[in-house]
Amino acid sequence: MAQTPNKPQVRKRFRCDSIASVPQFTNSPTMIVMVGLPARGKTYISKKLTRYLNWIGVPTKVFNVGQYRRDAVRTYKNFEFFRPDNEEAMKIRKACARSALSDVGTYFMLEHGQAAVFDATNTTRERREIILSYAKDNGYKVFFIESICDDPEIIAENIKQVKLSSPDYIDCDKEEAVADFLKRIECYKVTYVPLDDDKDSHLSYIKIFNVGSRYLVNRVQDHIQSRIVYYLMNIHVTPRTIYLCRHGESELNLVGRIGGDSGLSPRGSQFAGALGKYIKSQSIPDLKVWTSHMKRTIQTAEALGVAYEQWKALNEIDAGVCEDLTYEEIQANYPEEFALRDQDKYRYRYPKGESYEDLVQRLEPVIMELERQENVLVVCHQAVMRCLLAYFLDKSAEELPYLKCPLHTVLKLTPVAYGCKVESVSLNIEAVNTHRDRPANVEVSREPEEALLTVPDHI
Amino acid sequence: MTNCPTLIVTVGLPARGKTYISKKLTRYLNWIGVPTKEFNVGQYRRECVKIYKSFEFFSPDNEEGLKIRKQCASAALNDVRQYLTDEGGQVAVFDATNTTRERRDTITRFAEQNGFKVFFVESVCEDPAVINENIVQVKLGSPDYTHCNTDEAVEDFMKRIKCYENSYQTLDEVLDRDLSYIKIIDVGRRYLVNRVQDHIQSRIVYYLMNIHITPRSIYLCRHGESDMNVKGRIGGDSGLSLRGKDFARRLGQFIQKQDISDLKVWTSQMKRTIQTAEGLNVPYEQWKALNEIDAGVCEEMMYEEIQDHHPLEFALRDQDKYRYRYPKGESYEDLVQRLEPVIMELERQENVLVICHQAVMRCLLAYFLDKSAEELPYLKCPLHTVLKLTPVAYGCKVESIFLNVDAVNTHRDRPENVEVSRMAEEALYTVPAHQ
């Protein structure tokens, strides 16, 4: 997650300064450079990869040169702007690329960025040389991602999903837009020089053919490039839906206790039944169902009457010494810990327990497998669901621990264009509220009432 | 993991690392819990043709030789079928040259008939230095060349490679576009990956893309003796005892003397490993994944107390130490899963010193030394002893270096009686001495 510079002071304990399954950056930042004709999925890959890297803790930002062009040339007329013999336009485009590069430098040097995705066609050797030079002068590593596709159906779908609604085509009707865009692609084809396996054999890159049926990977230099390659090889664009929900209301939920491994309350069982009906009504082909290893998610899945897979990685956050306590008890027994948690809920680790940051690390294989899969229902827990949701909706580390994930509500996520459509479906079964907002006073010196102000009601 | 079993088929000229890859991949898959076995057709050939005379056996116009080789491949495939269909195997690695399209088609048909998925792993390499090193490391010591001197063996082997070259049909971008495969070029400089079908193939590709053959050493040790160790208590997060601190100092001296280039040092996030690393005066990286196994309700107890308070659990653990999970804690099986990213990064790295804990070290060691789930929880990993692992040929050389600082023994063997009905003394029989 992109970390804000002034995080509140957290008392140092023997805790992690670095999550070492995320690459250690005592060394160089990495420039990830996209290559490919228009409508080959470069921006889709750029945004998705950036979202993933930020989620696993690598501060990453996209620099979309088309955006710079739109800022420079207020109104887009037509494809002629992109003609290779349009000298005026060429000058502007080159200036935009340079401006984006300069911002990459600023991001690395002044904003603690670790990876920058340079999203443009970068289809000529000349343009790529400029980038390589810039990186070399500044000590940045470079990794190219080239997307090659000649399937007209895929390209047409691409144009439909993201080009027709682009600011460039706001005043055009559909046919005009498509015709113009296809001519735009032709402009690039003339000068397109793909990465060459001989001439560019010293560069580090991955070539993605036809949306992932084939990959060519050359000279992976380090851990982060290896993770990027693995991620890219696991994502797909097949339409599908991911359903996220928590277990049904549990006995411990009812009495306001956190953690533990209790079973469902009567209302929780009702929810499980309702969930089963809902799932059937959705008529989802080939739905996979995943739960944690804890009773309450398993009992919820049992009611669905379908096969389900248990993941230990989906277990709720371990509250360590605070397991099974109410917030009132935590305030009474561990007032300092309670305050520290409110100061930095993402990084705070319960004594003998986990932090949200730890959770993200443990959930990474789940996200990877979710990317590989198609239709999946994940029955999990509040903190876990917040982490997964933050990944899909690109929420920051600050927002993540406060995302609202109420009981008895299913979130239906459908990938669309460059993001995710979310539908929230309440299954109309009452449940306690388990969401505790950040209180106004997070100081260690605060009064118990101030700490407990935002605790939701319970028995 | 998956429903269909998977048949991994190696492809490549001799001395391209097929067996190295087969064995390493098999070791990795078994360690992460995917029952895998390799079937080396050369082995079948050696059993069939007791004595290897010369490269002539492999000449493409040696009809007798061709017949035998074909039979051996069939016998191996038969065993593959048995392993995947009747013996609960999930993955079989069919290790042979498989250099002709015809041979590969036969295998593909076999797989289809039996409902196996097929994934090809081709190794392509033309670097003479690499091929020579390969021959030196694993061919000269092969049963085929026990009675030859080095020069004779090398010369014969080179001619053997030649026999395959003329009929070699590499996996082709167009002709083989419907197959699932990874082509490894020049020991990992470049990879071509085609049509990854499922999760296990994706993991295999990721693994193959992270391993390398650059010589290096991995040092494994535990933290120095801790205060809890001395008291015979398990888990917790205590600091080092005086002897533990002494060990940390000696470890620092040992590391210095080894004069290791570019050594990375990793610890867990528990005090005792961090304090040990602090004594080395070099930068180190903390991994939460290296934390000791979570003993849940038994954290910080002595074995005597566990027997007292949780006699049932204690017995269950002795019955299946690998899979047993402490209530509110972890099992060794869980540990392996949490350590997988550590292993993956160890594969990527070169010289590394890992300062960890008893159960963690057992899991890592089991990976490197190909120990089964049954053996793993009983591997001996004493305090104050460094294990130096150096990859050699198809495996790992282990040197055990005791740094001459006494420490308690923390190794509890499996007692004879593991029944729930056993007496307390029987359960505590193998508990090591402590304060």
Contacts between the chains, C-beta under 8 A, distances in Angstrom:
chain1	res1	chain2	res2	distance
A	14	B	237	7.6
A	14	B	269	6.6
A	14	B	270	7.3
A	14	B	271	5.4
A	14	B	274	6.1
A	15	B	269	6.5
A	16	B	269	5.4
A	16	B	286	5.5
A	16	B	288	5.9
A	17	B	286	6.8
A	18	B	285	6.3
A	18	B	286	6.5
A	19	B	288	7.0
A	20	B	266	6.9
A	20	B	285	4.8
A	20	B	286	6.4
A	20	B	287	4.2
A	20	B	288	7.9
A	20	B	289	7.6
A	20	B	345	7.8
A	21	B	287	6.9
A	21	B	289	6.2
A	21	B	341	4.4
A	21	B	342	7.6
A	21	B	345	7.2
A	24	B	285	5.9
A	197	B	190	7.7
A	201	B	190	7.7
A	213	B	194	7.1
A	213	B	195	5.7
A	214	B	173	7.9
A	214	B	177	7.8
A	214	B	192	7.3
A	214	B	193	6.8
A	214	B	194	4.8
A	214	B	195	7.1
A	215	B	191	7.5
A	215	B	192	7.3
A	215	B	193	4.3
A	215	B	194	7.9
A	216	B	190	7.1
A	216	B	191	7.3
A	216	B	192	5.4
A	216	B	193	7.8
A	217	B	190	6.7
A	217	B	191	4.4
A	217	B	192	7.8
A	217	B	193	6.9
A	217	B	209	6.8
A	218	B	189	7.2
A	218	B	190	4.8
A	218	B	191	8.0
A	219	B	189	6.1
A	219	B	190	7.1
A	220	B	209	6.7
A	223	B	345	6.7
A	223	B	348	6.1
A	226	B	206	8.0
A	226	B	209	6.6
A	226	B	210	5.9
A	226	B	348	6.6
A	229	B	209	6.8
A	230	B	202	7.9
A	230	B	206	4.9
A	230	B	209	7.8
A	233	B	193	6.7
A	233	B	196	6.6
A	233	B	202	6.6
A	233	B	205	6.7
A	233	B	206	7.8
A	234	B	202	5.9
A	261	B	328	8.0
A	312	B	334	6.2
A	312	B	337	7.2
A	313	B	337	8.0
A	323	B	328	7.7
A	352	B	237	8.0
A	352	B	299	7.8
A	358	B	288	6.2
A	361	B	288	7.3
A	362	B	338	7.9
A	369	B	199	6.6
A	372	B	198	8.0
A	372	B	199	6.1
A	372	B	202	6.5
